Structures are given as C-alpha cells and as structure tokens.
Amino acid sequence: MVPLPIFISLVVILIAKWVHKWCHPKSNGTLPPGSMGWPLLGETLHFFASTTSLDIPPFIRQRMEKYGAIFKTSLVGEGVIVSTDADLNYFIFQKEGVLFESWYPYTFTQIFGTNSLLNLHGSVFKYLKNMVLNLVGPESLMTMLPEVEATSNRYLTMWSTQDTVDLKETTAQMIFDLTGKKLISYDSQKSSEDLRGYFEAFIKGLISFPLNFPGTSFHRCLQGRKKAMKMLKDMLEERRQRPRQTQSDFFDYVLKEVERKDTMLTEDIALDLMFVMLFASYETTSVALTLAIKYLSDHPSFLQQLTEEHEAIIKRRENPDSGLSWSEYKSMKFTFQIINETMRLANIAPVIFRKALKDIKFKEYIIPAGWAVMVCPPSVHLDPNTYKHPLEFKPSRWEGVDTHMASRKFMVFGGGLRVCVGADFAKLQMAVFLHCLVTKYKWKAVKGGEIVRSPGLQFPNGYHINVSQI
C-alpha cells in the first residue's frame, strides 16, 4: 500500500503536469502568443463578460494590445486561434473546404442541430444553400417586395394607435410573422403554439457554457429547441398525410425534396434547416433595424437626408399611391449607406468560427490541425486605420463603395462560400421598412435604447418609441 504522503505527492505531480500541458499545447511550429487560461474553463468567463460599448469587446482589445493581431486562447474547453488580422480573415474565408471548414462550439451544435447548415460541408452544404436561394434569391425577392411593404405598413399603422412600442420586440414579431408565413404558413394569431417564444432563450444560451441542468441558459435553449422541433415534425407529418396540390410555402418545397428518390435531403436535415431559417430570419434583422432607427433619432440631419431620398421616389411616380417597384428599391443609395454603416457598427455576428483541417503556416505562426479559429469582425470594422473615427455613425463613408460582396474590410455577413445567403433579404426588409416609416410616420424615443454586448448585441431595456402618422 502506497503511503498517503507519497500518494498525495504523485497526485500533485500529475495535476501539475496536466496543467502545464494545458497551458503549453504542443505544435509543429510556433503557436501564436496568448493564454489558455484555466484547464477546461479556459478564458470563457472573460469572453462572455458584458460591455455597454459598441467598440471592440474588451476581451479582444486587451489581448490585441498584449499579444498582437493573432493570439491563442481557450473557450468552453476548446483551443482557439483568434484572428483580428484582416489578411488572415480573408485567407480563412477563401480557403473554405480546402484548409478550413465551418465549425461551431458544442452549444451551437446542440441548439441548431447536428444536421444544420452550420455543420454540413461539401456537396450537401451547396445543395442546401441553393435550396435557400430558391426562397431568398434576387428573383424571389422581386416578387416578395410588395408583401414586405404591405407587412411594414400594416404594423406601422397598428403601432401608431398605441402609446409606445418596444421597437426591438415589435420589429422582431413583424419579421417573424412575415418569414414564418413564407417558410411554414405560420400565423401567430391563429396558431395554438407560440413558436417565436420557443426561440427567445436562444440568444443568451447560444454560446453559453454547456451545463445542461434546470436553471441554466443552455438548458432553456435545449428545451426551446425541443418544443420547436416537435412542432415542425408534427407539421411535416400532417403534410405527408394531407399533401397539398400546389406549393404554398417553403416547407412544401422542402418536403417534395425529401420525398425524391435521388435526394440528398433527409428528414432530419430538413427539420434542422427550417429551424435555423426561422431563427436567423428575424433576430439579427430586428436588432439591426432597431439600431438604425436609434441612430436616425440621434442624428436628425441623416434622418432628413433619408426622408428626402424616399419622398423623391414617391414624387417621381405617375401614381403616388402605387407600391414600391424593384427599380425604386435599387435606387435607394443613401438608404443602403445607412444600412451598411449600421451593420458595421452593430457587428451582429461578433465572431465567426472555423476549424483548421491541417497544420497551416501563416506569417511566423502555425495554426495546428484540429484547432478552432475565431474570426473577429469587430476588430476590422472598428479599426481606425481602415475607418476614420470608427465609432462615429457616418453613412457617407460608404458613398461610392461597393459592398455587395464581402471583402477584407467588410464582413458583416461573413465571407467566402458561407457568406450569409439571407443578406439580401435582410437588406430588403430594412430598406422597405425605412421607406414606409419616413414617408408616412414620425416617431420619438420614449425610453430604453441602452445596448449590451455579451458577446451578441442586445437591448436589455428595449427601445420604446411613440409612432404617429404625419
């Protein structure tokens, strides 16, 4: 029997070796500088610390100042190379499927599903991407424009009869109702289930520490997913039993693809696809739209310039009461400057994850195979060397700049093969809503509007405004 003092000494030595190995991971070259933090926990708590600024998050800025543009850390048990380097970011996006592949933390996988767009690669990913473009591609958006305008007008009319509305909450409901109808013919007024309510806990638990027991953010996320997935699965079974003669929504199209003999689409992939699209369709756009209107409230001169652009569109029409045309939408130059500047400052996707498929040499560093890589868009969008006075809301900085595609300097919708397929849909909804708002209504801020980033952008107290007809 080993004497107790010797046993304790052995345990201490083993723990010390384990901690040393954790803090000094091996590689076939020079790893970027940085700290791995505590074993298993890493630097997760620092990463999730809240900030009330739209500036580069303190977790990132402090390490940039200490280690440089590329550094290592550990989050939720994973070794991570963090890139705030515009050239490395661009390199990562361009080498998708060759040197890097999409990867997200365990919590993402569990919440969005193992068969979601986030986790699929190669031909299956391209197949699903083309399916989604069938719904939100340019041709579909042209036909969807009148419906987006009608929805915006309907909600604005309703809000004008109320004392105040929480803009973040009400725009989220407006967009969810529109996309829910297009995706699954969902009507929140008639449905016995609150589908959007199932998604509400996701934002706080999306990148949370994976502790799955009652009371934790992660547990609430999984419960919400379970209820939403059950609703979608029940809907799928009902449509199988009662097939529709004509395609009425995107779910009908997806179901036909599932039933094809040569399909790449399984039922599980189809359900995860619908789940992700329902969530992504409303949350990010409602945050951006709320921030845009807050900026316009704070900058009357920009609001005046925006109003003049949209009033000019109406004046040029033969019939002032006719709806927006596609050519009118495409002519909104200052509107798109407002949207671009809002998205630059909002950084709706504060981090984008990939995983290295092999050892990769970049500059003097090695990115080891199997390590996660975290691209940090705010470090690019708020770089004073790229954007003068980066925290200043200045739409004119986009005058004459083509941002249709992602670039080294602008990656609000990601980049490479995985650039967000819903980007044009989000821009359409924002532009059309702003058109309806500034040509028919006026508003004033009542309360709220404070922001918190942890790491996603939130309005913890909402943004309450009073809307009235002109």
C-alpha positions in Angstrom: 0.0 0.0 0.0 1.4 3.4 -1.0 1.8 5.7 2.0 -0.6 8.7 2.0 2.1 11.4 1.7 3.6 9.7 -1.4 0.1 9.2 -2.9 -0.7 12.9 -2.4 2.7 13.9 -3.9 2.0 11.7 -7.0 -1.4 13.3 -7.5 0.0 16.8 -7.2 2.7 15.9 -9.7 0.2 14.5 -12.2 -2.1 17.6 -11.8 0.9 19.9 -12.3 1.9 18.0 -15.5 -1.7 18.2 -16.7 -1.9 22.0 -16.0 1.5 22.5 -17.7 0.4 20.5 -20.8 -2.9 22.5 -20.9 -1.1 25.9 -20.7 1.7 24.9 -23.2 0.0 22.9 -26.0 2.4 21.2 -28.5 2.5 22.0 -32.1 4.7 21.5 -35.2 5.7 25.1 -35.2 5.3 28.4 -33.3 1.8 28.9 -31.9 0.6 32.5 -31.6 1.1 34.1 -28.2 -1.7 34.1 -25.7 -3.0 32.4 -22.6 -5.0 29.1 -22.4 -6.5 30.2 -19.0 -7.7 27.6 -16.5 -7.9 24.0 -17.5 -11.2 23.2 -19.2 -12.7 26.6 -18.3 -10.0 28.4 -20.3 -10.8 32.1 -20.6 -14.6 31.6 -21.2 -15.8 33.8 -18.4 -13.7 36.7 -19.7 -15.0 36.2 -23.2 -18.7 36.3 -22.1 -18.2 39.4 -19.9 -20.8 42.1 -20.8 -19.9 45.5 -22.1 -22.1 48.5 -22.8 -20.0 49.8 -25.7 -20.1 49.1 -29.4 -16.3 49.2 -29.5 -14.1 46.1 -29.9 -15.0 43.9 -26.9 -12.6 44.3 -24.0 -11.7 40.6 -24.2 -10.4 41.0 -27.7 -8.9 44.5 -27.4 -6.9 43.7 -24.3 -5.4 40.6 -25.9 -4.7 42.5 -29.2 -2.7 45.1 -27.2 -0.9 42.4 -25.3 -0.2 39.7 -27.9 -0.9 41.3 -31.3 -3.4 40.7 -34.1 -3.3 36.9 -33.8 -3.4 35.1 -30.5 -4.4 31.8 -28.8 -6.9 31.2 -26.1 -9.3 28.5 -24.8 -13.1 28.8 -24.8 -15.6 26.3 -23.5 -12.9 23.6 -23.4 -11.6 24.2 -27.0 -8.2 25.6 -28.0 -8.9 28.6 -30.3 -6.7 30.8 -32.5 -8.3 34.2 -32.6 -7.8 36.4 -35.7 -8.2 40.1 -35.7 -5.9 40.3 -38.8 -7.8 41.3 -42.0 -5.5 39.3 -44.2 -5.8 36.1 -42.2 -9.6 36.6 -42.0 -9.8 36.8 -45.8 -7.4 33.9 -46.2 -9.6 31.7 -43.9 -12.8 32.6 -45.9 -11.1 32.0 -49.3 -9.8 28.5 -48.2 -13.1 27.2 -47.0 -13.3 23.5 -47.7 -9.6 23.3 -48.5 -7.7 24.3 -45.4 -10.7 25.3 -43.1 -14.2 24.1 -42.6 -17.2 25.5 -40.7 -17.1 24.7 -37.0 -19.0 26.0 -34.0 -18.9 25.2 -30.3 -20.7 22.3 -28.8 -23.6 24.6 -27.7 -24.2 25.7 -31.3 -24.4 22.1 -32.5 -26.8 21.0 -29.8 -29.1 24.0 -30.2 -29.1 24.3 -34.0 -28.8 20.6 -34.6 -26.1 18.3 -35.9 -27.6 18.4 -39.4 -27.9 22.2 -39.7 -26.3 24.4 -42.3 -23.6 25.4 -39.8 -22.3 21.8 -39.6 -22.7 20.5 -43.1 -19.9 20.6 -45.7 -19.2 20.0 -49.3 -21.9 19.0 -51.8 -24.6 18.7 -49.1 -24.0 22.3 -48.0 -24.0 23.6 -51.6 -27.3 21.7 -52.2 -29.0 23.3 -49.2 -27.6 26.7 -50.0 -29.2 26.5 -53.5 -32.4 25.5 -51.8 -32.4 28.5 -49.6 -31.6 30.8 -52.5 -34.8 29.5 -54.1 -36.6 31.4 -51.4 -34.4 34.5 -50.9 -32.6 34.8 -54.2 -33.0 38.0 -56.3 -35.9 36.7 -58.4 -37.8 35.6 -55.3 -37.2 38.9 -53.6 -38.6 40.8 -56.5 -41.9 39.0 -56.1 -41.7 39.3 -52.3 -41.3 43.1 -52.3 -45.0 44.0 -52.3 -45.6 41.6 -49.4 -42.7 43.1 -47.4 -44.1 46.6 -48.0 -47.6 45.6 -47.0 -46.4 44.0 -43.8 -44.4 47.1 -42.9 -47.4 49.3 -43.5 -49.7 47.1 -41.5 -47.5 47.0 -38.4 -46.8 50.8 -38.6 -50.5 51.6 -38.7 -51.0 49.3 -35.7 -48.2 50.9 -33.8 -49.5 54.4 -34.4 -52.6 53.6 -32.4 -50.5 52.7 -29.3 -48.9 55.0 -26.8 -45.5 53.3 -27.1 -44.0 50.2 -28.7 -40.8 48.4 -27.9 -39.1 48.6 -31.3 -36.8 45.6 -30.9 -39.7 43.4 -29.8 -42.3 44.6 -32.3 -39.9 44.5 -35.3 -38.9 41.0 -34.3 -42.5 40.0 -34.3 -43.2 41.7 -37.6 -40.3 40.0 -39.3 -41.1 36.6 -37.7 -44.7 36.8 -38.9 -43.6 37.5 -42.4 -40.9 34.9 -42.6 -43.0 32.4 -40.7 -45.7 32.7 -43.3 -43.3 32.3 -46.2 -41.5 29.3 -44.6 -44.2 27.3 -43.0 -47.5 29.3 -43.4 -47.3 30.1 -39.7 -49.9 32.6 -38.4 -49.2 33.7 -34.8 -52.7 35.0 -34.4 -54.3 31.6 -35.3 -51.7 29.1 -34.0 -52.2 27.5 -30.6 -48.4 27.4 -30.1 -46.1 30.4 -29.6 -43.4 29.3 -32.0 -41.4 32.5 -31.6 -41.5 32.1 -27.8 -39.6 28.9 -28.2 -36.7 30.8 -29.7 -36.5 33.6 -27.1 -34.0 31.9 -24.8 -31.5 31.1 -27.6 -29.7 34.4 -27.7 -28.4 34.1 -24.1 -27.6 30.5 -24.3 -26.2 30.3 -27.8 -22.6 30.3 -26.9 -23.1 29.6 -23.2 -21.1 27.1 -21.2 -22.6 23.6 -21.9 -24.2 22.9 -18.5 -27.4 21.1 -19.1 -29.5 21.2 -16.0 -32.6 23.3 -15.0 -31.9 26.9 -14.5 -29.0 27.3 -16.9 -29.2 29.2 -20.2 -28.1 26.1 -22.1 -30.9 24.0 -20.6 -33.5 26.6 -21.5 -32.1 26.7 -25.1 -32.4 23.0 -25.5 -36.0 23.0 -24.1 -37.0 25.7 -26.6 -35.4 23.7 -29.4 -37.2 20.5 -28.3 -40.6 22.3 -28.4 -40.0 24.0 -31.8 -38.7 20.8 -33.4 -41.7 18.9 -32.2 -44.0 21.5 -33.8 -42.1 21.3 -37.1 -42.0 17.5 -37.1 -45.8 17.3 -36.4 -46.3 19.8 -39.2 -44.2 17.6 -41.6 -46.2 14.5 -40.7 -49.5 16.4 -41.2 -48.5 17.5 -44.7 -47.4 14.0 -45.6 -50.8 12.7 -44.6 -52.6 15.6 -46.4 -50.5 16.6 -49.4 -51.2 20.0 -50.9 -52.0 20.2 -54.6 -49.9 23.4 -55.0 -46.8 24.7 -53.3 -47.8 27.4 -50.8 -44.7 27.9 -48.8 -41.0 26.8 -48.5 -41.9 23.8 -46.3 -43.9 22.3 -49.2 -40.8 22.7 -51.4 -38.6 21.1 -48.8 -41.0 18.2 -48.3 -41.0 17.5 -52.1 -37.2 17.4 -52.0 -37.2 14.9 -49.1 -39.6 12.6 -50.9 -37.5 12.5 -54.1 -35.7 9.2 -54.7 -32.3 10.8 -55.6 -32.4 13.4 -52.9 -29.5 14.4 -50.6 -32.1 15.8 -48.1 -33.0 13.6 -45.1 -35.9 14.4 -42.8 -33.5 15.4 -40.0 -31.6 17.8 -42.3 -34.9 19.3 -43.5 -36.1 19.9 -40.0 -32.8 21.4 -38.8 -32.8 23.7 -41.9 -36.3 25.0 -41.2 -35.4 25.5 -37.5 -32.2 27.6 -38.4 -34.0 29.6 -41.0 -36.9 30.6 -38.7 -34.4 31.8 -36.0 -31.9 33.5 -38.3 -34.7 35.3 -40.3 -35.8 37.6 -37.6 -33.4 38.0 -34.7 -30.4 39.6 -36.5 -32.5 41.9 -38.7 -34.7 43.2 -35.9 -31.5 44.1 -33.9 -30.0 45.9 -36.9 -33.3 47.7 -37.7 -33.7 48.9 -34.1 -30.1 50.2 -34.0 -30.6 52.0 -37.4 -33.7 53.9 -36.1 -31.9 54.7 -32.9 -29.0 56.3 -34.9 -31.5 58.2 -37.1 -33.2 59.5 -33.9 -29.8 60.7 -32.6 -28.8 62.3 -36.0 -31.7 64.5 -37.3 -29.6 65.6 -40.4 -29.2 62.0 -41.6 -32.9 61.4 -41.0 -33.7 64.4 -43.1 -31.5 63.2 -45.9 -33.1 59.8 -45.8 -36.6 61.3 -45.8 -35.8 63.4 -48.8 -34.5 60.4 -50.7 -37.7 58.5 -50.2 -40.0 61.4 -50.8 -38.2 61.9 -54.1 -39.0 58.3 -55.0 -42.7 59.0 -54.5 -42.7 62.3 -56.4 -41.2 60.6 -59.5 -44.1 58.2 -59.7 -47.0 58.7 -62.1 -49.3 57.3 -59.3 -48.1 58.4 -55.8 -50.2 55.7 -54.2 -48.6 52.8 -56.1 -46.3 50.4 -54.3 -42.6 50.3 -54.4 -41.0 48.9 -57.6 -37.8 46.9 -57.8 -36.1 49.8 -59.6 -37.1 52.2 -56.9 -35.7 49.8 -54.3 -32.4 49.5 -56.1 -32.2 53.3 -56.3 -32.0 53.9 -52.5 -28.4 54.9 -52.4 -28.4 56.7 -49.1 -30.6 54.1 -47.5 -28.0 51.4 -48.2 -25.4 53.7 -46.8 -27.4 53.9 -43.6 -27.8 50.1 -43.6 -24.1 49.4 -44.2 -23.0 51.9 -41.5 -25.4 50.3 -39.0 -24.3 46.8 -39.8 -20.6 47.9 -39.5 -21.2 49.3 -36.0 -23.7 46.6 -34.9 -21.4 43.6 -35.7 -24.4 41.3 -35.4 -22.1 38.3 -35.8 -19.3 39.3 -33.4 -17.4 36.1 -34.0 -17.2 33.5 -36.9 -15.8 30.1 -36.3 -13.8 27.7 -38.5 -11.6 24.7 -37.8 -8.2 24.0 -39.4 -8.2 20.8 -41.5 -4.4 20.6 -41.4 -1.4 22.4 -40.0 -1.4 25.8 -41.6 1.6 28.3 -41.6 0.6 31.9 -41.6 3.3 34.5 -41.3 5.5 33.3 -38.4 2.8 31.2 -36.7 1.3 27.7 -37.1 -2.4 27.0 -36.8 -2.5 23.3 -35.7 -4.8 20.9 -37.4 -8.0 20.4 -35.4 -7.8 23.7 -33.7 -10.7 26.1 -33.8 -10.2 29.5 -35.5 -12.2 32.5 -34.4 -12.5 35.4 -36.9 -13.4 38.7 -35.1 -15.2 41.1 -37.5 -15.4 44.0 -35.0 -11.6 44.3 -35.0 -11.8 45.0 -38.7 -14.9 47.1 -38.8 -13.7 49.3 -35.9 -10.1 49.6 -37.0 -9.2 53.4 -37.0 -6.6 52.6 -39.8 -9.5 51.4 -42.0 -12.4 53.6 -40.8 -11.6 57.1 -39.6 -13.3 57.7 -36.3 -14.7 54.1 -36.3 -17.3 54.6 -33.5 -18.8 57.6 -35.3 -22.0 56.9 -37.2 -21.1 58.3 -40.6 -23.2 56.9 -43.6 -21.3 59.0 -46.1 -18.2 56.8 -45.7 -20.0 54.3 -47.9 -20.6 56.7 -50.8 -19.3 55.1 -54.0 -18.2 52.0 -52.1 -19.4 48.6 -53.5 -20.2 46.3 -50.5 -22.4 43.8 -52.3 -19.8 41.1 -51.6 -17.7 40.5 -48.5 -14.2 41.9 -48.5 -11.2 42.2 -46.3 -12.7 45.3 -44.8 -16.4 44.4 -44.6 -17.6 41.1 -43.4 -20.9 41.8 -41.6 -22.5 38.8 -43.5 -19.4 36.6 -43.2 -17.4 35.7 -46.3 -16.3 33.1 -48.8 -18.5 30.2 -49.7 -20.5 30.7 -46.5 -21.4 34.3 -46.9 -24.9 34.7 -45.4 -27.5 33.6 -48.0 -30.1 35.8 -46.4 -28.1 39.0 -46.6 -30.1 40.5 -49.5 -33.4 39.5 -47.8 -32.3 41.3 -44.6 -31.3 44.5 -46.6 -34.7 44.4 -48.4 -36.7 44.2 -45.2 -34.7 47.1 -43.6 -34.8 49.3 -46.7 -38.6 48.8 -47.3 -39.4 49.3 -43.6 -37.4 52.6 -43.5 -39.2 53.7 -46.7 -42.7 53.2 -45.1 -41.6 54.7 -41.9 -40.1 58.0 -43.1 -42.7 58.7 -45.8 -45.8 58.3 -43.6 -44.8 58.5 -40.0 -42.8 60.3 -37.4 -41.5 58.9 -34.1 -39.8 60.0 -30.9 -37.8 58.0 -28.4 -39.5 57.4 -25.1 -37.2 55.2 -23.0 -34.6 52.5 -23.3 -32.1 52.2 -26.1 -29.2 51.1 -24.0 -27.2 48.3 -25.5 -25.2 45.4 -24.0 -22.9 43.1 -25.9 -22.2 39.7 -24.3 -20.9 38.9 -27.0 -24.0 39.4 -29.2 -25.8 42.8 -29.3 -28.9 43.2 -27.1 -31.3 45.9 -25.9 -31.8 44.8 -22.3 -34.4 47.5 -21.6 -35.8 47.6 -25.2 -36.1 50.7 -27.2 -39.5 52.3 -26.7 -40.8 54.8 -29.2 -44.0 56.7 -29.9 -45.1 56.4 -33.6 -47.7 58.7 -35.2 -48.9 59.4 -38.7 -47.6 62.5 -40.5 
